[in-house]
Amino acid sequence: MDGGTTPVRLYKQTMSFSHKKFILVLLVIGIFLPAVSFGATAKLEYSAWMPYWKKASSTADMLPHLTAFSEVSPFSYTVKADGTIVDTARITQEPWKSFLTAARAKKVKIIPSILWTDPDAMHKVLKTYTLRIAQEKAIMKIVTDNKFDGIDIDYENKKAETKKYFSYFLQELQIALHKKNKILTCTIEPRTPLDSRFKNIPTDIAYANDYAALNAYCDRVRIMAYDQVIVDLLLNAEKGSSTPYAPVADTSWVKKVVKLASNAIRLNKIVIGVPTYGYEFRVTPDGKWFDYERLRSINHDEAMALAKKVGVTPTRNSAGELSFMYYSPNDISLSAATSTASSKKPFRLVWWSDSSAVADKVNLAKSLGVRGVTVFKIDGGEDQGIWNVLK
């Protein structure tokens, strides 16, 4: 995660193992971090991503609950290989047009997201000054023409060698946005502490995000604290030594991620990304490992419908999320008691984040004293109990 140069073995969980020059002089008051202490601070801010591929259900679900949020982020823009920004959501059309009008009426900030996941294209564009500046101007035009309150930069899967150019990009974009009194939000992948990620820590770790630069240039830093699965070897050993453990976001892991980030990024800029979805896996035990093959994403409604179909009652698992196991859809249900490595038969594992898991992250955010939480995603399929949490 976060551009580490050493690959991690994905979807393999061990059943047991032994435990174990871009420095700028910035003449801006307060960019250097004081000593960090954790503890509840101001009222927590809530925000949410709204996917363009579910725009009808997303906007309909959000409308009655707008006052719960300080800002919303239509997941709306994508980027071509040449750096050209595309309005994938068609943000000026319905249902967005009416939704954005309602959000403005409720004084909810509108900060759309730009998603880019092509590492080669990102490196080329951000490294090339003329292309980088052209993209920054295009972003500014989007923000000003649409009267947005800012922009969310969600550039994922960057190369480590892109780090300084991405930092230049954020610095230049921040200057342009602040001249217009606009907000720069930066969305980043989670960074797991190395002693939790590796049995033997590599010496050549390199990251794609410069946390000091993020702290300096981003008004909010949204950490996508989800898709944990098997990245934390210590938690795997503690909680997955005899049964499957493939969480979307264990609160224990999220706390580690936030504490690590807070060494360089101010707590009042950190926003914890909280999931409302999960995954279905095909799991194969082999006596020593659980081998995970991710089959699909799944939301709360879909998971509950599947559990009913196969005759299983979901249970609260060791990560505080919901899960259940079953054989293939035509087979009988599989109880947790039989889901061990000694059983050679592959089975399905469904694991997701419901409203109770969201509440755990909200309580964690309050205890850590971060700025807020941002929900990924509101699309109509999330656990509707979430609205009792986001108050």
C-alpha positions, -999 to +999 in steps of 0.1 A: +000+000+000+010+036-006+036+028-032+058+006-013+084-009-036+084-044-020+053-064-030+030-080-005+016-115-010-021-107-015-049-129-004-027-153+015-030-154+053-007-174+074-022-195+102+008-190+124+041-174+125+066-160+150+058-124+161+077-108+148+146+180-033+116+180-017+120+200+014+106+235+011+111+264+033+074+274+039+067+309+052+033+299+064+025+300+101+018+267+117+028+242+090+052+225+113+037+199+137+037+203+174+039+172+196+008+151+189-015+140+217-047+120+211-080+129+226-114+142+216-114+178+202-140+198+183-172+183+169-166+156+143-173+165+107-190+141+084-186+138+047-193+112+021-184+100-014-213+096-039-204+073-069-213+083-104-223+047-113-251+048-087-260+085-090-298+080-089-298+059-057-270+078-042-286+113-045-320+099-035-305+083-004-285+114+006-312+141+001-331+135+034-299+134+054-280+163+040-279+182+073-258+154+088-229+164+065-205+193+064-195+184+028-203+159+001-181+146-027-197+134-059-173+107-072-175+124-105-143+131-125-118+108-140-086+115-160-074+103-194-039+091-201-029+126-214-040+143-182-074+155-196-101+155-170-134+139-179-168+147-163-178+110-160-207+118-137-221+145-160-223+167-129-243+195-146-272+172-154-299+155-133-300+141-107-269+160-097-282+194-106-312+193-082-291+175-056-263+202-056-290+229-054-304+213-023-269+209-008-261+245-013-294+255+003-284+234+034-250+251+035-233+218+027-199+222+009-196+205-025-161+191-031-162+167-060-135+140-064-111+135-093-100+098-096-069+088-114-053+053-111-029+051-141+006+052-126+025+057-158+003+085-170+004+102-136+041+101-136+044+115-171+019+143-166+030+154-132+067+153-141+062+174-172+057+210-160+036+222-190+012+192-187+010+196-149+002+233-151-024+226-178-041+201-156-041+225-126-057+252-148-083+226-160-091+218-123-095+255-115-118+260-144-140+231-131-141+245-096-148+281-106-173+274-135-194+251-113-190+272-081-177+242-062-162+248-027-131+229-036-118+197-051-108+163-038-076+149-055-078+111-054-047+100-074-042+064-064-015+038-073+012+063-079+048+053-083+073+061-056+093+081-081+063+103-087+063+115-051+081+149-055+061+158-086+028+150-069+040+173-041+048+200-066+013+195-081-004+199-047+016+230-038+008+247-070-029+237-069-032+248-033-019+283-042-044+286-070-073+273-050-066+295-019-066+326-041-102+318-048-109+308-012-114+272-023-105+239-004-079+213-014-088+179-001-063+150-007-074+114-006-046+089+000-041+051+005-036+039+041-001+032+053+003+003+077+032+004+101+061-016+088+064-038+118+028-048+113+031-053+076+063-074+073+079-103+093+113-090+080+112-053+072+127-046+038+154-019+036+143-005+003+108+008+012+098+038-008+064+056-006+044+075-032+030+101-008+051+126+011+032+130+044+050+163+052+039+178+019+003+166+024+003+183+057+016+215+042-006+218+012-039+199+018-067+214+038-080+179+046-063+146+042-087+117+037-072+084+045-089+055+028-087+033+059-103+002+043-094-028+021-072-041+049-078-078+041-045-095+051-020-066+051-015-065+089+004-097+098+002-090+135-035-088+135-037-118+112-018-138+138-038-125+167-073-128+152-069-152+123-048-181+137-076-206+134-105-190+115-106-167+084-097-131+090-101-108+060-116-075+073-125-045+053-113-023+082-106-036+117-107-007+141-074-019+156-058-015+122-074+018+115-060+032+148-025+021+137-029+038+103-041+071+118-015+072+145+013+066+120-001+094+097-004+118+127+034+118+131+035+141+101-001+152+094-020+173+119-050+157+135-072+186+125-065+178+089-070+140+091-103+125+079-108+088+084-123+070+054-150+046+065-164+018+043-200+007+039-193-023+017-174-056+018-163-085-003-171-121-011-141-144-012-134-180-022-113-193+006-091-224+003-076-239+035-044-260+030-034-268+066-011-238+070-027-210+050-060-196+041-059-186+005-082-158-005-096-152-039-116-120-040-147-127-062-167-094-060-176-064-040-208-066-020-229-041-001-250-045+030-283-052+013-267-077-011-249-095+017-280-098+038-300-111+008-273-137+001-272-148+038-310-154+037-307-173+004-281-197+017-297-200+052-270-184+073-272-158+100-244-132+098-224-128+130-202-100+145-166-110+138-133-102+155-129-071+135-163-057+146-178-062+111-203-087+099-195-119+081-207-154+073-194-185+055-210-210+032-202-235+006-211-228-030-247-215-035-261-250-041-244-264-009-255-263+027-243-235+050-210-237+068-208-230+105-178-210+119-169-241+139-159-260+108-140-232+091-105-243+100-074-249+081-077-287+086-108-286+065-095-288+029-128-280+012-130-244-003-158-223+009-171-188+005-165-160+029-187-128+029-174-100+050-186-064+052-190-032+071-225-024+085-238+005+106-223-009+138-189-011+122-193+025+110-202+035+146-170+019+158-150+040+134-169+072+144-162+065+181-125+059+172-123+092+153-138+110+183-113+095+206-083+102+184-094+139+179-092+139+141-112+163+119-138+139+108-149+108+090-158+104+053-180+075+042-173+054+011-199+051-001-235+063+000-252+046-030-285+033-016-272-002-007-255+007+026-270-004+059-297+022+065-289+022+103-260+044+093-283+074+095-286+069+132-248+070+135-241+101+114-258+126+136 
